């Protein structure tokens, strides 16, 4: 497929994405007054539309491996973050999780308000120890409600092949909450890159990895977490690039139909 066709497909996706988002957002404003579950259902409707439109226009879909590694009960899901794609798809894959996000997002009209009403955890970047205390407090409340926590340990999207340090927030949650941490790897950045307009056809793979049980010291935990996420991410990137063959057969899950 030529670069021109990729641009055309990406333009079509963005046009439909913004138009569909505007319609769904405006039509759903009254839902902001309803309980959290109604707001989450509204967000999932929007996500299903976005993923369906992405598949139709760009030819980009996805599969999920390793769901058997997700324990029953509340956990901390710690995921690699390469793209805006996972901020969409995770609304369906981890539907009742409280997502740790930067506070400025909640000020976006309608969409940001919905994020807050859905029970996500807004953190003020650069607020140091105060922000960390607030994160732990809000996460503990979500766990008490039987909800999981979703966090991106690097704190932001990171391009394929680049590295950023893992932030202290994940270690603080692990130490304070006493629940397993489930690492998640992916290769979404190959198809929908950070700050890139052009989206590429293909299949994103998300892999849920074995949980890390409570009880490790901070250094051991961070080493284990980073090793599992980065190792699996490198493997998924290589697999998508065709440089490595994986022996097991993945189970395909269509989140748009979940």
C-alpha positions as CSV (number, residue, x, y, z in Angstrom):
1,X,0.0,0.0,0.0
2,X,1.4,3.4,-1.0
3,X,1.9,6.3,1.3
4,X,-0.8,8.2,-0.5
5,X,-3.4,5.5,0.3
6,X,-2.3,5.4,3.9
7,X,-2.9,9.1,4.1
8,X,-6.3,8.8,2.5
9,X,-7.3,6.0,4.9
10,X,-6.1,8.0,7.9
11,X,-7.9,11.1,6.8
12,X,-11.1,9.1,6.5
13,X,-10.6,7.6,10.0
14,X,-9.9,11.0,11.6
15,X,-12.9,12.6,9.9
16,X,-15.3,9.9,11.0
17,X,-13.7,9.7,14.5
18,X,-14.2,13.4,15.2
19,X,-17.7,13.5,13.7
20,X,-18.8,10.3,15.5
21,X,-17.3,11.4,18.8
22,X,-19.1,14.8,18.6
23,X,-22.5,13.1,17.9
24,X,-22.0,10.5,20.7
25,X,-20.7,13.0,23.2
26,X,-23.5,15.6,22.6
27,X,-26.2,12.9,22.6
28,X,-24.9,11.5,25.8
29,X,-24.6,14.6,27.9
30,X,-27.6,13.7,30.1
31,X,-25.8,10.4,31.0
32,X,-23.3,12.4,33.0
33,X,-26.1,12.7,35.7
34,X,-26.5,8.9,35.9
35,X,-24.5,6.4,38.0
36,X,-21.0,5.4,37.1
37,X,-22.0,2.2,35.3
38,X,-24.2,4.2,32.9
39,X,-21.2,6.5,32.1
40,X,-19.0,3.5,31.5
41,X,-21.5,1.9,29.2
42,X,-21.7,5.2,27.2
43,X,-17.8,5.2,27.0
44,X,-17.9,1.6,25.7
45,X,-20.4,2.5,23.0
46,X,-18.0,5.3,21.8
47,X,-15.1,2.8,22.0
48,X,-16.9,0.2,19.9
49,X,-17.6,2.8,17.3
50,X,-14.0,4.0,17.2
51,X,-12.6,0.5,16.9
52,X,-15.1,-0.5,14.2
53,X,-14.3,2.6,12.2
54,X,-10.6,2.0,12.6
55,X,-11.0,-1.5,11.1
56,X,-13.2,-0.2,8.3
57,X,-11.1,2.7,7.2
58,X,-7.5,1.8,8.1
59,X,-7.8,-2.0,8.2
60,X,-6.4,-2.1,11.7
61,X,-7.7,-4.7,14.2
62,X,-6.3,-6.5,17.2
63,X,-6.1,-9.7,19.3
64,X,-5.5,-10.4,23.0
65,X,-3.4,-13.2,24.4
66,X,-3.0,-14.4,28.0
67,X,-6.4,-13.5,29.5
68,X,-6.0,-16.6,31.6
69,X,-3.2,-14.7,33.5
70,X,-5.7,-12.2,34.8
71,X,-6.6,-13.2,38.4
72,X,-10.1,-13.0,39.8
73,X,-10.7,-10.0,42.0
74,X,-9.0,-6.5,42.0
75,X,-5.5,-6.2,40.6
76,X,-3.1,-3.5,39.4
77,X,-2.8,-3.7,35.6
78,X,0.5,-2.2,34.6
79,X,0.6,-1.7,30.8
80,X,3.1,-0.6,28.2
81,X,1.9,2.6,26.5
82,X,2.9,3.2,22.9
83,X,-0.3,4.7,21.3
84,X,-3.6,6.4,21.8
85,X,-5.1,3.0,20.7
86,X,-4.9,1.4,24.1
87,X,-6.6,4.3,25.8
88,X,-9.6,3.4,23.6
89,X,-9.4,-0.4,23.7
90,X,-8.8,-0.8,27.4
91,X,-12.2,0.7,28.1
92,X,-13.5,-2.7,26.9
93,X,-10.7,-5.0,27.9
94,X,-10.6,-3.7,31.5
95,X,-14.1,-2.2,31.7
96,X,-14.4,-1.6,35.5
97,X,-10.8,-0.5,36.1
98,X,-10.0,2.9,37.5
99,X,-7.4,4.3,35.0
100,X,-4.6,6.6,36.4
101,X,-4.5,9.6,34.1
102,X,-3.2,13.2,34.1
103,X,-5.5,15.7,35.7
104,X,-5.7,18.1,32.7
105,X,-7.7,15.5,30.8
106,X,-10.7,15.9,33.0
107,X,-11.1,19.5,31.9
108,X,-11.9,18.5,28.3
109,X,-15.6,19.3,27.8
110,X,-17.9,16.2,28.0
111,X,-15.2,13.6,27.3
112,X,-13.1,14.7,30.2
113,X,-16.1,15.0,32.4
114,X,-17.1,11.5,31.5
115,X,-13.6,10.2,32.4
116,X,-14.0,11.7,35.9
117,X,-17.6,10.4,36.3
118,X,-16.4,6.9,35.3
119,X,-14.3,6.8,38.4
120,X,-10.9,7.2,37.0
121,X,-8.0,8.6,39.0
122,X,-6.7,12.0,38.0
123,X,-3.1,12.8,39.1
124,X,-1.5,16.3,39.0
125,X,1.9,15.9,37.3
126,X,4.7,17.6,39.0
127,X,2.9,17.6,42.4
128,X,5.4,15.2,43.9
129,X,4.6,13.5,47.2
130,X,1.2,15.1,47.4
131,X,0.2,13.6,44.1
132,X,1.5,10.2,45.2
133,X,-0.5,10.3,48.4
134,X,-3.6,11.2,46.4
135,X,-3.0,8.4,44.0
136,X,-2.7,5.8,46.7
137,X,-5.8,7.1,48.5
138,X,-8.0,7.0,45.4
139,X,-6.6,3.7,44.3
140,X,-7.3,2.1,47.7
141,X,-10.9,3.4,47.5
142,X,-11.3,1.8,44.1
143,X,-9.9,-1.5,45.3
144,X,-12.3,-1.5,48.3
145,X,-15.1,-1.2,45.7
146,X,-13.9,-4.4,44.0
147,X,-12.4,-2.5,41.0
148,X,-8.9,-2.9,39.5
149,X,-6.4,-0.1,38.8
150,X,-5.0,0.5,35.4
151,X,-1.7,2.4,35.2
152,X,0.9,3.1,32.5
153,X,4.3,2.8,34.5
154,X,6.2,5.0,32.0
155,X,3.6,7.8,32.6
156,X,3.2,8.7,28.9
157,X,3.3,7.2,25.4
158,X,6.7,5.9,24.4
159,X,7.7,5.3,20.8
160,X,8.7,1.9,19.7
161,X,12.4,1.5,20.3
162,X,12.6,4.3,22.8
163,X,12.9,3.9,26.6
164,X,11.7,5.9,29.6
165,X,12.2,5.2,33.3
166,X,9.3,3.5,35.1
167,X,7.7,5.9,37.5
168,X,7.4,5.4,41.3
169,X,3.6,5.4,41.3
170,X,3.3,1.8,40.3
171,X,5.7,0.7,43.0
172,X,3.8,2.8,45.6
173,X,0.5,1.1,44.6
174,X,2.1,-2.3,44.7
175,X,3.5,-1.7,48.2
176,X,0.4,0.0,49.7
177,X,-2.5,-2.0,48.1
178,X,-1.3,-5.6,48.6
179,X,-2.8,-7.0,45.4
180,X,-1.1,-8.7,42.4
181,X,0.3,-6.6,39.6
182,X,-0.5,-7.8,36.1
183,X,2.0,-6.7,33.4
184,X,0.7,-6.1,29.9
185,X,2.8,-5.8,26.7
186,X,1.7,-4.7,23.3
187,X,2.9,-3.5,19.9
188,X,0.3,-0.8,19.0
189,X,3.0,1.8,18.3
190,X,4.0,0.0,15.1
191,X,0.5,0.8,13.6
192,X,-0.6,4.0,15.4
193,X,2.5,5.8,16.4
194,X,3.0,8.4,19.0
195,X,2.1,11.8,17.5
196,X,1.8,10.3,14.1
197,X,-1.2,11.1,11.9
198,X,-0.9,8.1,9.6
199,X,-2.3,4.8,10.9
200,X,-1.2,1.5,9.3
201,X,-3.2,-1.6,8.6
202,X,-2.4,-4.8,10.4
203,X,-3.2,-6.5,13.7
204,X,-2.2,-5.1,17.1
205,X,-1.3,-7.7,19.7
206,X,-1.9,-7.2,23.4
207,X,-0.5,-9.8,25.8
208,X,-1.5,-10.2,29.4
209,X,1.5,-11.6,31.3
210,X,1.7,-13.7,34.5
211,X,0.8,-11.7,37.6
212,X,3.5,-10.5,40.1
213,X,2.3,-11.5,43.6
214,X,2.5,-9.1,46.5
215,X,5.5,-9.2,48.8
216,X,8.6,-8.3,46.8
217,X,10.8,-5.4,47.8
218,X,10.7,-2.3,45.6
219,X,13.8,-3.0,43.6
220,X,12.9,-6.6,42.9
221,X,9.4,-5.6,42.0
222,X,10.5,-2.9,39.5
223,X,13.1,-5.1,38.0
224,X,10.6,-7.9,37.5
225,X,7.9,-5.6,36.1
226,X,10.2,-3.9,33.6
227,X,11.8,-7.1,32.6
228,X,8.5,-8.8,31.8
229,X,6.9,-5.8,30.0
230,X,9.9,-4.8,27.9
231,X,10.9,-8.4,27.1
232,X,7.4,-9.3,25.9
233,X,7.0,-6.0,24.1
234,X,10.2,-6.6,22.2
235,X,9.0,-10.0,21.2
236,X,5.6,-8.7,20.0
237,X,7.3,-6.0,18.0
238,X,9.6,-8.5,16.4
239,X,6.8,-10.8,15.6
240,X,4.8,-8.1,13.9
241,X,7.8,-7.1,11.9
242,X,8.1,-10.7,10.7
243,X,11.5,-11.3,12.2
244,X,10.4,-13.9,14.7
245,X,7.9,-16.8,14.7
246,X,6.0,-17.6,17.9
247,X,5.1,-21.3,18.4
248,X,1.8,-21.0,20.2
249,X,-1.4,-20.0,18.5
250,X,-3.0,-16.8,19.9
251,X,-6.7,-16.6,20.7
252,X,-8.3,-13.7,18.7
253,X,-10.7,-11.6,20.7
254,X,-12.7,-8.9,18.9
255,X,-13.1,-6.1,21.5
256,X,-15.5,-4.3,19.2
257,X,-18.0,-7.2,19.7
258,X,-17.3,-7.6,23.4
